Amino acid sequence: MLTLKGPYRLFATLHHQRAGLYDPACRISDRALWRTARLPEGPVTLHGHHEAPERVVVEAWGPGADAALESAPALLGLEDDPDSFQPEHEGVVRLVKRCPGLRLPRVPDVFRALVQVILHQRVTWQEATRSWRLLLERHGEPAPGPDPELRLLPEAQRLARLPLHEYAALGLEARRAKAVVEVAIVHRRVEELSSMSAEDAQARLLAIRGIGGWSAGMTMGHGLGWADAEIPGDAGLPQLVTWAFTGAPVKDDAAMLEHLEPFRPHRFRVVRLLQESGLKAPRGAPRRRLGPLPGRR
């Protein structure tokens, strides 16, 4: 049993861990999480249940169970410190109040997080989640535990040996397939990222062929829980951020980063707050300024 300090929202914290509604490796609701993983100690299925406002009950099955239970607080975002973010910006203060209990999780299996990010490179969400599901269904294996439908990501060695035509059958073109193979080859160095400083981890990610700024930023933010992760080149974030702060949805990374700069070292936390607040940049919105931050007061 894990004791909570302050408000906690399981779904808001962890739903980015799920690759679509039919993810065979992760199921999540407002109160419960099921997630499979391959850890150095072995495969595992972790179940977390938000049993009461002040506690989460966790249990695990498989050879990696002890390691998974040890890393559960980080995965659930309980090692994140949202109270360290004390913004002075009126609109962002409202965001914090609107999204109580949002934490930044840190996963125990960074390799899996990076593979998921690669699958999302330059394709739609639907295409990426379909490829992830097919990858686990065709090349993964049943996960330990009581649910026979949960599956494990294939071992890195298997992904490294998988021919390009097998990746093509999953919907991956050669560029993304080669990126998956590359990170599979160096998977041990990828798993070391969780024990490195954020700056060193990001530098190591960017040194891997097929991994650019967007992929590194997504992995650092959603995988390693870095509150200051920067995500350039995203299809929607610049519009969301610039509209939130100016009322003009501008698709420009430089403008987005300029608005986020005052919130170092919590720029990614601000992005997550904007995403969870329900604010959306309307298409074709007229240029206007609605105060410190558009939306409900």
C-alpha positions as CSV (number, residue, x, y, z in Angstrom):
1,M,0.0,0.0,0.0
2,L,1.3,3.5,-1.0
3,T,0.2,6.5,1.1
4,L,-0.6,9.6,-0.9
5,K,0.4,13.2,0.1
6,G,-2.1,15.7,-1.3
7,P,-4.6,15.2,-4.1
8,Y,-3.9,12.5,-6.7
9,R,-5.6,11.7,-10.1
10,L,-4.5,8.4,-11.4
11,F,-6.0,8.6,-14.9
12,A,-4.8,12.2,-15.6
13,T,-1.3,11.2,-14.4
14,L,-1.0,7.9,-16.3
15,H,-3.3,7.9,-19.4
16,H,-0.4,8.8,-21.7
17,Q,1.1,5.4,-20.8
18,R,-1.7,3.7,-22.7
19,A,-1.4,3.5,-26.5
20,G,-5.1,3.7,-27.3
21,L,-8.2,2.1,-25.8
22,Y,-7.1,-1.4,-26.9
23,D,-3.5,-1.3,-25.8
24,P,-2.7,-5.0,-24.8
25,A,0.1,-3.8,-22.5
26,C,-1.7,-1.1,-20.5
27,R,-5.2,-0.6,-19.2
28,I,-6.3,2.4,-17.1
29,S,-9.4,3.8,-15.6
30,D,-10.0,6.6,-13.1
31,R,-9.2,4.2,-10.3
32,A,-7.0,1.4,-11.6
33,L,-4.0,0.7,-13.7
34,W,-2.8,-2.6,-15.3
35,R,0.6,-2.4,-17.0
36,T,3.1,-4.9,-18.3
37,A,6.8,-4.4,-18.4
38,R,10.1,-6.1,-19.2
39,L,12.5,-5.3,-16.4
40,P,16.1,-6.6,-16.0
41,E,14.7,-8.9,-13.3
42,G,12.2,-10.4,-15.7
43,P,8.7,-9.7,-17.1
44,V,6.0,-8.4,-14.8
45,T,2.4,-7.2,-14.7
46,L,1.7,-4.4,-12.2
47,H,-1.8,-3.5,-10.9
48,G,-2.4,-0.3,-9.0
49,H,-5.8,0.6,-7.5
50,H,-6.6,4.0,-6.1
51,E,-8.5,2.5,-3.2
52,A,-9.1,5.7,-1.1
53,P,-8.2,9.3,-1.4
54,E,-5.1,8.8,0.8
55,R,-3.8,5.4,-0.6
56,V,-3.1,3.3,-3.6
57,V,-2.8,-0.5,-3.4
58,V,-0.3,-2.1,-5.7
59,E,0.4,-5.8,-6.5
60,A,2.5,-7.5,-9.2
61,W,3.0,-10.9,-10.8
62,G,6.0,-12.4,-12.5
63,P,9.8,-12.6,-12.1
64,G,10.1,-8.9,-12.0
65,A,7.4,-8.4,-9.3
66,D,9.7,-7.2,-6.5
67,A,11.5,-4.7,-8.8
68,A,8.1,-3.5,-10.1
69,L,6.8,-2.9,-6.6
70,E,9.9,-1.0,-5.7
71,S,9.5,1.3,-8.8
72,A,5.7,1.6,-8.4
73,P,5.9,5.0,-6.6
74,A,7.8,6.6,-9.5
75,L,5.6,5.0,-12.1
76,L,2.5,6.2,-10.4
77,G,4.0,9.7,-10.2
78,L,4.2,9.7,-6.4
79,E,7.9,10.7,-6.5
80,D,7.0,13.8,-8.4
81,D,6.8,17.0,-6.4
82,P,4.1,19.3,-7.9
83,D,4.3,21.6,-4.9
84,S,7.8,22.6,-6.1
85,F,6.0,24.5,-8.9
86,Q,4.9,27.9,-7.5
87,P,3.9,30.0,-10.6
88,E,3.2,33.7,-10.3
89,H,1.4,33.9,-13.6
90,E,-2.3,34.4,-12.9
91,G,-3.5,32.1,-15.7
92,V,-1.1,29.3,-14.8
93,V,-2.1,29.5,-11.1
94,R,-5.7,28.9,-12.3
95,L,-4.5,25.9,-14.3
96,V,-2.8,24.4,-11.2
97,K,-6.0,24.8,-9.3
98,R,-8.1,23.3,-12.1
99,C,-5.9,20.2,-12.3
100,P,-5.2,19.1,-8.7
101,G,-3.5,15.7,-8.4
102,L,-1.7,15.7,-11.8
103,R,1.7,14.1,-11.4
104,L,4.6,13.3,-13.7
105,P,5.3,9.6,-13.8
106,R,8.7,8.0,-14.3
107,V,8.6,4.5,-15.9
108,P,10.9,1.6,-15.0
109,D,11.3,0.5,-18.6
110,V,12.6,3.4,-20.7
111,F,13.2,1.2,-23.7
112,R,9.5,0.5,-24.0
113,A,8.6,4.2,-23.7
114,L,11.1,5.0,-26.5
115,V,9.7,2.3,-28.8
116,Q,6.2,3.7,-28.3
117,V,7.5,7.2,-29.1
118,I,9.1,6.0,-32.3
119,L,5.9,4.4,-33.5
120,H,4.3,7.8,-33.1
121,Q,6.8,9.7,-35.3
122,R,5.1,11.6,-38.1
123,V,1.9,9.5,-38.2
124,T,-1.6,9.9,-36.7
125,W,-2.4,8.6,-33.2
126,Q,-4.6,5.9,-34.7
127,E,-1.9,4.6,-37.0
128,A,0.7,4.5,-34.1
129,T,-1.6,2.7,-31.7
130,R,-2.6,0.2,-34.3
131,S,1.1,-0.6,-35.0
132,W,1.8,-0.9,-31.3
133,R,-1.1,-3.3,-30.8
134,L,-0.1,-5.5,-33.8
135,L,3.5,-5.5,-32.6
136,L,2.5,-7.0,-29.3
137,E,-0.1,-9.3,-30.7
138,R,2.1,-10.8,-33.4
139,H,5.6,-10.8,-31.8
140,G,5.0,-10.3,-28.0
141,E,3.9,-12.9,-25.5
142,P,1.3,-13.3,-22.7
143,A,2.2,-11.3,-19.6
144,P,2.3,-12.9,-16.2
145,G,-0.7,-12.5,-13.9
146,P,-4.5,-13.1,-13.9
147,D,-5.4,-11.5,-17.2
148,P,-4.6,-13.7,-20.2
149,E,-5.2,-10.9,-22.7
150,L,-2.4,-8.6,-21.4
151,R,0.8,-8.9,-23.4
152,L,4.5,-8.0,-23.2
153,L,6.6,-6.0,-25.6
154,P,8.9,-8.4,-27.5
155,E,12.4,-8.7,-26.1
156,A,14.9,-6.2,-27.5
157,Q,16.9,-8.9,-29.1
158,R,13.8,-10.1,-31.0
159,L,13.1,-6.5,-32.2
160,A,16.7,-6.1,-33.3
161,R,16.5,-9.2,-35.5
162,L,13.0,-8.6,-36.9
163,P,13.3,-8.0,-40.7
164,L,12.0,-4.9,-42.3
165,H,9.1,-6.7,-44.1
166,E,7.8,-7.8,-40.7
167,Y,7.8,-4.1,-39.6
168,A,6.1,-3.1,-42.8
169,A,3.3,-5.6,-42.0
170,L,2.8,-3.6,-38.8
171,G,2.4,-0.4,-40.7
172,L,6.0,0.9,-40.2
173,E,7.9,2.3,-43.1
174,A,11.7,1.7,-43.3
175,R,12.7,4.9,-41.4
176,R,10.7,4.1,-38.2
177,A,11.5,0.4,-38.4
178,K,15.2,1.1,-38.6
179,A,14.9,3.5,-35.6
180,V,13.2,0.7,-33.5
181,V,16.0,-1.7,-34.6
182,E,18.6,0.9,-33.6
183,V,17.3,1.4,-30.1
184,A,16.8,-2.3,-29.7
185,I,20.5,-2.8,-30.4
186,V,21.5,-0.3,-27.7
187,H,18.6,-1.1,-25.3
188,R,20.9,-1.6,-22.3
189,R,22.2,2.0,-22.8
190,V,18.6,3.2,-23.1
191,E,17.6,1.5,-19.8
192,E,20.5,3.3,-18.1
193,L,18.8,6.7,-18.8
194,S,16.7,6.4,-15.7
195,S,19.8,6.6,-13.5
196,M,21.3,9.6,-15.3
197,S,20.8,13.3,-15.0
198,A,18.1,14.8,-17.2
199,E,20.6,16.7,-19.3
200,D,22.9,13.6,-19.8
201,A,19.9,11.4,-20.6
202,Q,18.7,13.7,-23.2
203,A,22.1,14.0,-24.8
204,R,22.3,10.2,-25.0
205,L,18.9,9.9,-26.6
206,L,19.8,12.5,-29.2
207,A,23.0,10.5,-30.0
208,I,20.9,7.5,-31.2
209,R,20.2,7.3,-34.9
210,G,16.5,8.0,-35.6
211,I,15.9,10.0,-32.4
212,G,15.5,13.7,-32.8
213,G,14.3,16.5,-30.6
214,W,10.7,15.5,-30.6
215,S,11.3,11.9,-29.7
216,A,13.8,12.8,-27.1
217,G,11.5,15.3,-25.5
218,M,8.5,13.0,-25.5
219,T,10.6,10.3,-23.9
220,M,12.1,12.6,-21.3
221,G,8.7,14.1,-20.4
222,H,6.3,11.1,-20.5
223,G,8.9,8.4,-19.8
224,L,11.4,9.9,-17.4
225,G,9.1,12.5,-15.8
226,W,11.4,15.4,-16.5
227,A,9.3,18.5,-15.5
228,D,11.3,20.7,-17.9
229,A,11.3,18.5,-21.0
230,E,11.2,20.5,-24.3
231,I,9.2,19.0,-27.2
232,P,10.0,20.7,-30.5
233,G,8.3,19.8,-33.8
234,D,5.0,18.7,-32.3
235,A,1.9,19.0,-34.5
236,G,-0.3,20.6,-31.9
237,L,1.6,21.9,-28.9
238,P,2.7,25.3,-30.4
239,Q,-0.9,26.2,-31.2
240,L,-2.1,25.1,-27.8
241,V,0.6,27.1,-25.9
242,T,0.4,30.2,-28.0
243,W,-3.3,30.3,-28.0
244,A,-3.4,29.8,-24.2
245,F,-1.1,32.7,-23.6
246,T,-2.1,35.1,-26.4
247,G,-5.4,34.1,-27.9
248,A,-3.6,33.5,-31.3
249,P,-3.0,29.8,-32.2
250,V,0.4,30.1,-33.8
251,K,2.2,27.0,-35.1
252,D,5.7,28.1,-34.2
253,D,8.1,26.4,-31.9
254,A,10.1,29.6,-31.2
255,A,6.9,31.3,-30.0
256,M,5.9,28.3,-27.9
257,L,9.3,28.2,-26.2
258,E,9.3,31.9,-25.6
259,H,6.0,31.6,-23.7
260,L,7.2,28.6,-21.7
261,E,10.6,30.1,-20.9
262,P,9.5,31.9,-17.7
263,F,8.4,28.6,-16.2
264,R,11.8,26.8,-16.2
265,P,12.4,24.2,-14.8
266,H,8.7,23.2,-15.2
267,R,8.0,23.9,-18.9
268,F,6.7,20.3,-19.5
269,R,4.6,20.5,-16.4
270,V,2.9,23.6,-17.8
271,V,2.3,21.7,-21.1
272,R,0.7,18.9,-19.2
273,L,-1.5,21.3,-17.2
274,L,-2.7,22.8,-20.4
275,Q,-3.4,19.4,-21.9
276,E,-5.4,18.2,-18.9
277,S,-7.3,21.5,-18.4
278,G,-9.4,20.9,-21.5
279,L,-8.2,24.0,-23.2
280,K,-8.1,23.6,-27.0
281,A,-6.9,26.0,-29.7
282,P,-9.8,26.5,-32.1
283,R,-9.2,26.2,-35.8
284,G,-9.2,29.5,-37.6
285,A,-9.6,31.4,-34.3
286,P,-9.5,35.2,-34.7
287,R,-6.6,37.0,-33.0
288,R,-7.7,38.2,-29.6
289,R,-6.4,38.4,-26.1
290,L,-8.6,37.1,-23.3
291,G,-6.5,38.1,-20.3
292,P,-3.7,36.1,-18.7
293,L,-4.9,32.8,-20.0
294,P,-8.1,32.0,-21.9
295,G,-10.6,29.7,-20.4
296,R,-12.8,29.4,-17.4
297,R,-11.9,31.5,-14.4
